[in-house]
């Protein structure tokens, strides 16, 4: 059986260019991989027929870019024309958009091949992907454990080497945290770097789409084609075109790197903290200047996140009312019943919980007490980060406080799972770019990740450090264990 | 005992005259087949985002400027959250905290001078769908969803139905002439809601909202009815509750729609999908300087040129006529004659054939010629009436039309000959005249007019006639 998808992007590209393989070979292999990894439950919807059709059509086209003919998986909250987009919810179980998200248009214009839509927390609300209406995806490193979330399906399908590329979305860590749990590279770019048009909104002022990949270089290459100002998204920002791979594997000597003290307190499990400290030592050896700093209010970031994201979510999800699309309660007696029963049966518990909390937060005087205040403190966090970036090139910390935990644990208290994202949420509050790169394993062989935070629109410096660490550690990140460490 | 005092505050929604909707590029059209001017953004599909129509912002700014408002130079949109089938996203994008204009006023004429009706604020928002109720089914037309609106909210400064009507007429005139809105109440592009209360003291009474009033006249009717109704209830020691009533134009009364529940909770928060919009001073100045000529200025020019007040008002009430007349205000023509033609024979012609003035063959040159000919009495109004159809329908100059119709100009010599001939043929009348019967001269005039087919200038005829008769 062929194993082309395990090759590097450049190698695959060369084989395609030299006509040694065809895109259809890659698609075939991807679907074989999906079949083999069915138990991981990475996908909600497969687009097999169309993927083969597209691959066949590409045979007559010139291989004109690095991503040509490469299979990619899309998180199921990103709209794909004529392909079911469920947000892992009963509410959209049968929803087929007649429009593509801007990122999907970009992917198609580079002739990448979409093979399916990945599993996630319902409406991206969760940090375990367990709130999915279609069942939780599993962690490829230990199938009894969570893949993380909300982009758990995208993370697990990269980790299990089903496809080399996936898109995730990150409102409060939903790319970086599952990337850390699954041992892959996941980037949440600067807010505004990538168009949100077609991403089903959760917390609009925080949501950002990002690339999830096997390694740092390929991550930067995917970001290269996703970014850019979009006329359809007023919050996307016009920036001069740059190559995010440009600083990859350049010397990191002399880089100024800060570690917020809060990131290395006892909220982080010892095993994770030890691994992080090993990396800090390596960086010092390589000539980086490391300093421990304070970022104002970051200890409040989770609370702010709950206020802002849920407030916005309660409004964003109001449109699911059973009138125009999606699940609709049959034969309601009146309008009130159409609304209440559609939303009662269409949404899962976590979504309903967040809509209720969000509605409460915005209600009457509460808007001033909670929401307005949260926006102010959020602004202070951003300023505090930006102040740090006057002196430092990057800020680092562990991505998560623990490794991926058991699928059955932390089910009793819904507020507990928010702590999974305690180290990644401050970055969403500040609108900054952040990336997870794997730095090793726990003693029970679960991946541990490093969180690298950059200044606004300075993703390429993040890639610089991440690539250096990746190269130095040279970890075997294939959970199939076919290669020996 | 004190008299009851009526207090009224008015909220007006006016649709902005843009080509496309405020947050999407689907067309802003009235009267199209249902759900043909709509797209996934208007329908509130998952994942789609709003963009902002700059023209809508410009028109709203114009409105804020003509209402003498202070402009919020850094403004944003807010979400107003409520569930209703006509509200596709179940939130409406509007302005709550930073309306584009605040603290303005509109000046109206009242018995003892002028009165300022203060404008609390003017804000931009999207229109909802149109609900159509048919037996036990409800249908939604999304053509209206997302049409840009401004909502103009007065302070409670209005104290009578007359003031309310004057305010609305003035507001309509301002918005119409600033090219902000069509202000067609019958098509729903201008909608008024009134808050009416009565009180014997300085403290305002219980506020009753009246919706669905289909004309400015009916606003007056509704306020008068509501004032009487509320006073009657109070006199009967009944307590008034805050409620929303609907105006019924069949019975000229107001009908209860719903009792207002305490504190509607719209859960306003800043719209995160649209960044703050900055209106810089230069932009505001440019918009101000490019305002079309407003009604006040037009009225001033018309009165100065000798047009009487009634006609000036009539012209201003018809924007098309006013714009047409304005093309000639700097030309050397008699504006009184021009305005009489436009309000009289030309308006009648346009009405009769249901045609627009720009779709006729009446060119600016032809209009200038015809006004000048009438002014110099080269033709009279009777001739004008006869050739009006040709003027409007033929690609010919006025001279060519006159010639074609046989209205040849008669020179002085010819005229003297004709008059001599008439006098010769009507000796009896000439004798009567000399005998002191001045009335006979009218008969002679008639005969001359008949011979000249009305082509001669009556003044000239008169002077020649007098000469000949008194020789």
Interface residues (C-beta under 8 A of the other chain):
Chain A: X77 X78 X79 X85 X87 X92 X95 X97 X98 X99 X101 X196 X197 X198 X199 X200 X201 X204 X205 X231 X232 X233 X234 X235 X311 X312 X314 X315 X318 X319 X320 X321 X323 X324 X325 X335 X339 X359 X362 X363 X364 X367 X371
Chain B: X40 X43 X44 X45 X46 X47 X48 X49 X50 X51 X52 X79 X81 X83 X85 X88 X89 X90 X91 X140 X263 X265 X267 X268 X269 X272 X273 X274 X275
